[in-house]
Amino acid sequence: MNQFTGGVFAGEFDQGNDNFYLTEVKSLQTGSVLSKKQLSDLYQYLNNQNDTCMITVNDQMPILIQKDEIDLLLRDIGDIMQSLKN
């Protein structure tokens, strides 16, 4: 698996299944598999936010994402989705 380290997300690509294995969010360790659809939905959600927002990790831990982090996360997700297309 290929590693990815972005401004907010870190993880590994699972090219065979077109998934991204998320291992870190804002330096918090996690273990979540995100499909292309989930990444796309998250991208659209974040793209509509004008200020801070909350996301949850493993459906348990809420994480506050500031506006500047939203921009970084949008870039991360865009890079991840682009890599999954290849």
C-alpha positions as CSV (number, residue, x, y, z in Angstrom):
1,M,0.0,0.0,0.0
2,N,1.2,3.5,-0.8
3,Q,1.4,6.0,2.1
4,F,-0.2,9.4,2.1
5,T,0.5,12.2,4.6
6,G,-1.4,15.4,4.1
7,G,-2.2,18.5,6.2
8,V,-5.0,16.8,8.1
9,F,-5.3,13.2,6.9
10,A,-2.7,10.4,6.8
11,G,-3.2,6.9,5.7
12,E,-2.7,4.3,3.0
13,F,-4.2,3.7,-0.4
14,D,-5.8,0.4,-1.1
15,Q,-5.7,0.5,-4.9
16,G,-7.2,-3.0,-5.3
17,N,-10.4,-2.0,-3.6
18,D,-10.4,1.7,-4.4
19,N,-10.4,2.6,-0.7
20,F,-8.3,4.8,1.5
21,Y,-7.3,3.5,4.9
22,L,-7.3,6.5,7.2
23,T,-4.7,6.1,10.0
24,E,-4.5,9.7,11.4
25,V,-6.7,12.8,11.6
26,K,-5.0,15.9,13.0
27,S,-2.4,13.8,14.8
28,L,-5.0,11.5,16.3
29,Q,-4.6,7.8,15.6
30,T,-7.5,6.0,14.0
31,G,-8.3,3.1,11.7
32,S,-11.1,3.7,9.2
33,V,-11.6,2.6,5.7
34,L,-13.1,5.3,3.4
35,S,-14.6,4.5,0.0
36,K,-14.6,6.8,-2.9
37,K,-18.2,7.7,-2.2
38,Q,-17.5,8.5,1.4
39,L,-14.6,10.7,0.4
40,S,-16.7,12.4,-2.2
41,D,-19.5,13.0,0.3
42,L,-17.1,14.4,2.8
43,Y,-15.5,16.6,0.2
44,Q,-19.0,18.0,-0.8
45,Y,-19.9,18.6,2.9
46,L,-16.7,20.4,3.7
47,N,-16.9,22.4,0.5
48,N,-20.2,23.9,1.7
49,Q,-18.9,24.9,5.1
50,N,-18.1,28.6,5.7
51,D,-16.6,28.4,9.1
52,T,-15.6,25.7,11.5
53,C,-17.3,22.3,11.5
54,M,-17.2,19.0,13.3
55,I,-16.3,15.6,11.9
56,T,-16.3,12.4,13.8
57,V,-13.6,9.8,13.8
58,N,-14.8,6.2,14.0
59,D,-18.3,7.6,14.7
60,Q,-17.1,8.2,18.2
61,M,-14.7,11.1,18.6
62,P,-15.9,14.6,17.4
63,I,-13.1,16.7,16.0
64,L,-13.4,20.5,15.4
65,I,-12.1,21.5,12.0
66,Q,-11.2,25.2,11.7
67,K,-11.6,27.1,8.4
68,D,-7.9,26.9,7.5
69,E,-8.0,23.1,8.2
70,I,-11.1,22.7,6.0
71,D,-9.0,24.1,3.2
72,L,-6.2,21.7,3.9
73,L,-8.6,18.8,4.3
74,L,-10.3,19.6,1.0
75,R,-6.8,19.5,-0.7
76,D,-6.0,16.2,1.1
77,I,-9.3,14.6,0.0
78,G,-8.8,15.9,-3.6
79,D,-5.3,14.4,-3.7
80,I,-6.6,11.1,-2.3
81,M,-9.4,10.8,-4.7
82,Q,-7.1,11.7,-7.6
83,S,-4.7,9.0,-6.5
84,L,-7.5,6.4,-6.3
85,K,-8.4,7.1,-9.9
86,N,-5.0,6.1,-11.1
